[in-house]
Amino acid sequence: MSPTPFRFIFLADTQLGCYATFSGLDEAQVEAYAAMGMTVRQVPVVEGLEWDSDRYRQAVNIVNSLRPAFVLIGGDLIDDANSDDQTEEFLAITASIDDDIVVRLVPGNHDIAPDAVVPSAESIARYRQRFGADYYSFIHDRALFVVMNTTVIDHPELVPDEWARQRAFLEEELSAARSVDHLVLVGHHPLFLESPDEPDVYWNLPGERRSFVLDLARRAGVRIGFAGHWHRNHIAKSDGYTQVISGPVGYPLGRDPSGLRLVEIGQTIDHRYEPLDL
């Protein structure tokens, strides 16, 4: 049976509050970020969420106009996991997505770790109360999507039980025989930026756990994964697996403008990045 073609939209790094965080930097700070491969702009100090919210609202307008089967919001929904104001703003804008378009959330490090790096049992519980499940799977028209909490995979030291449970979940989901045409891996952090044997950096997952997930994915026949986190567009391929890293709805840290990714699934999986019309 041929799969029924459908479209979904991937929104990476809405990250409400990020623009204010990067405002007010001096020249030395901008140069320090540049040395880390991050392009930030020198702008006066601003407060509030207007810059980020405007971009997210525009992305929502595009979602509503294109009528996808669903939208995946790929983590770093907000900039500060401790901020109720950012959470309320994110949820309010998200609520303006038309009711018949399914919205699925992916946790990012800024959403689920109090220091934006290392999650705790308390911060994971808070995420679940605010936003829902932090890892799960779903099937749409003979395509299986496996959504990971990559922040726990990145830093499980305070939550080893959470990593053990997610590891068992991934083994079960990616080992079970399923009558699907496509398997898609989704997480905030990319598994790798260039190759699976690359060094560990802030932007990828640590090698040992990266290998565990990638080995499971390859054995299951997963050919593609979608991620954000790097705030720029990039495609990396290895042994039949394609890691799609999508640019941000919010604040860019590379040359790519704010935008969203349109994904078409039929006999193949095709995708393209569309800049926001700012």
Beta strands, then each sheet from edge to edge (+ up, - down):
strand 1: 6-11
strand 2: 70-73
strand 3: 102-105
strand 4: 136-140
strand 5: 143-147
strand 6: 182-186
strand 7: 224-227
strand 8: 234-238
strand 9: 241-245
strand 10: 259-265
strand 11: 269-275
sheet 1: 3+ 2+ 1+ 10- 11+
sheet 2: 4+ 5- 6- 7- 9- 8+
end
